[in-house]
Amino acid sequence: MKRAFLLLVFVFLSISNLSAAPGSDLSRYPLGPSDVIKISVWAHDDLTNEVTVRPDGWISYPLIGEVYASGLNPLELTESLRMKLTKYLKNPVVSVNVLKYQSKKILVLGEIKLPGLYQYEGHMTVFNAIGLAGGYNKHAELKNVLVVRNASYKPKQPDFYVVNIHKLIHDGNTVGNIALIPGDIVYVPKNIMGNIGDFMDYYLSRIQPAAESYGSITYGTSLY
């Protein structure tokens, strides 16, 4: 009975999310220790700096000194820097770009050669993640690769997206090769259509605990 219920839940979630997954709008993604960012101020080249968020969450910046960055997204940090710089500059135009998301991880599991946690890199796609994990095994079902999102916040009902990597490899069709965000789980099954119940069992017994173990270091607040 429980298995049948989980199957229905999974089918419902899959049907609800077969449209394109949300893009990786990293402008609202919280920064963390070891992330590398570039800060620029228009018409002030001397204030263009690449800085790394320290383990204590702070960064150092000219004129204003120490600024707390951990937990802020790039837009929030931009505003914080702008406000502080108004003491020294008139109407400063500030921009913050993330160069490396060192504090963020993704999890790649299933029919791949090297399953495990991997460093998230900006603009990473499902195909990139599979390559990072050593590529897929010969029994992989590439037409139904799953992306599990928001697992840390909705462990019983995360968001699922189905990606057809087979089309990308054989036809060069990049439609559906969605951009990942930190905290995503990529699962490459053997035969997803014949083993949806098995996947849910696998998700609840292995993927969910793994997500919980690393979710707290990937981000602190939900994007959705």
PyMOL commands that set and color helices and strands:
alter all, ss='L'
color gray80, all
select helices_A, chain A and resi 2-16+26-28+45-47+74-85+126-132+142-144+165-171+192-194+196-218
alter helices_A, ss='H'
color red, helices_A
select strands_A, chain A and resi 36-41+49-52+58-61+65-68+94-100+105-110+116-119+145-149+159-163+185-188
alter strands_A, ss='S'
color yellow, strands_A
deselect
rebuild
show_as cartoon
